[in-house]
Amino acid sequence: MPPPLPPPSPPLAGKTLFITGASRGIGLAIARRAARDGANIAIAAKTAQPHPKLSGTIYTAAAEVERAGGNALPLVVDVRDDAAVRQALAATAKTFGGIDIVVNNASAIQLTPAVDTDMKRFDLMHQINARGTFLVAKYALPYLERAANAHILMISPPLDMREKWFAPHVAYSMAKFGMSLVVLGLAGELREKGIAVNALWPRTIIATAAIKNLLGGEERMRKARKPEIMADAAYEIFITPARALTGRFLIDDSFLAERGVRDFEHYRVDPTQVLARDFFLPDDIAPPPNVETVEQGDRR
């Protein structure tokens, strides 16, 4: 009898991901999920030294990726710096032999009305969120064009152009929706090249440093889901043929439900709490049938 065939390799084994803002939170969760398949992860973030209020650096993130089974390349990158972005992408491709997936996760936030928004902070949010997303995607394209199943993913919301999303914090909303406008444009521009461009956004708030430090502390965290729900949804995007999934603005649990997931309870930080709905979520995107209706009036 012929020897048994070896088991198939996991879908992302040997694939290379370039993830901005991957030293903590959603970016790190996506990195760890891909690492379980044996993927290569470029951790492109600014935090090289420990921050007094934010856990994690590019080096601690690299250690987590390697413990999960992946290969890590920690890179100090400011996505506002054209040269730094180009150098980081080149270093990633040189180290791992190419780039298959780009995740634009890096983001700056300040939830203030116009009168209380300093123009320096306005510029920072637009430089990181909208411009940084465009910049990373633009300079990654020569590498992605050579990949077998190339994906660009923005952690940004559906384009729901309603006053209620802009009135409380117009500067941040403009910058965050700017990331989604890059999705809309690049998806059309790159469709014929077979490079997928999509957005992913959470239905509920996610337990990250931004929630803990800026938006309500420990009590708010109890109403959140864990970053792993976003990581699992991102993974499902990456293993899909690029030509079959592009130009979509996906919500984490709805997309996972499309892929057959029925149990979302393990993503909850505290199962006794009512989940708090994230902002920028269009009212007409209902949760999966087996998911409890989130608290409609409780938005961060």
Secondary structure, 3 states (H helix, E strand, C coil): CCCCCCCCCCCCCCCEEEEECCCCHHHHHHHHHHHCCCCEEEEEECCCCCCCCCCCCHHHHHHHHHHHCCEEEEEECCCCCHHHHHHHHHHHHHHHCCCCEEEECCCCCCCCCHHHCCHHHHHHHHHHHHHHHHHHHHHHHHHHCCCCCCEEEECCCCCCCCHHHHCCCHHHHHHHHHHHHHHHHHHHHHHHHCCEEEEEECCECECCHHHHHHCCHHHHHCCCECCHHHHHHHHHHHCCCHHHCCCCEEEHHHHHHHCCCCCCHHHECCCCCCCEECCCCCCCCCCCCCCCCCEEEEEC
